[in-house]
Amino acid sequence: MPDQAHTRVIILADAGTPADVIAAMRENAFSYFTEPFVLDDLKDILRAAMDAPPWDDGIELRSATSSWIHLFARCDFTTADRLVRFVNEIGEDLPREERADLGTAFREMLLNAMEHGGHFDPREYVEISYLRSNRAVSCRIRDPGKGFSLKEIPHAAVSNPPEAPFQHLAHRESKGLRPGGFGVLLTRKLVDELIYSEKGNEVILIKYLDRAREVGATQEVRSASP
C-alpha cells in the first residue's frame, strides 16, 4: 500500500477564506486552489506533486491567524512554488493588481533567500512571517545565510552601472547561477517599501492597500472642508 503519510492532497474549492487556507496548511495539503482555476498553474502543481520525493512536507507552520502567519519553508523550488500559491490564496480578497504585485515580489525575495542564503539545500529552511492589517500587507523573510550588502552583489541587476544594465548576467554565468538577478530591482517597483536588515539576511516587504483610493478620499475630504 502507498505510504499515507506522503499522500499529496490538492484542494480545489469554489471559494475560500484565509482561515480555510490556513486549515489546509495545518493539514499538510500540498496546494490549494479557488475558482477561477488557471489550468497551467494546476498542471504545474500536479506535476510537482507527482515528482516530489517522499520526504517531509517542507512547510512547517508554527503559528497562524488570518492576520499573522509564521512558518519555515525548505529551500527548494517546489516548496517555493507551493508557498507562493498559499500566499496568493490567503490574499484572495485583495484587489487584483495589488495581489499580483505582492505575489510576484514575495516569490522573488523568497527565491533569493533560498538560493543565496540557503543555496537550495533541502536541509536548510527560510523563516517567513506574513502580516495583514487593514492598511497593509507585509512579509518578513529570513534566510540561514551569512548575509550580504546591497552595495556588493555583482550577481544582481540592482548593482549594475547605468551604462551597463545587464553587466550582472556575465557574472551569474561565470558562477553557474540560474538566469535572472532582477529580483531586488523588480521588487522595489512592486511594493511600497523594501527593507533589509543590517546583516542582510532578513528582508521586509510592505505593500500598502489601495493607496490610490485612500489618497483620493483624503483629497475629497480636504476639498469639502470649509
PyMOL commands that set and color helices and strands:
alter all, ss='L'
color gray80, all
select helices_A, chain A and resi 4-6+18-26+39-51+77-90+96-117+157-159+167-174+183-190+211-224
alter helices_A, ss='H'
color red, helices_A
select strands_A, chain A and resi 10-13+31-34+59-64+68-74+125-132+136-142+193-196+202-208
alter strands_A, ss='S'
color yellow, strands_A
deselect
rebuild
show_as cartoon
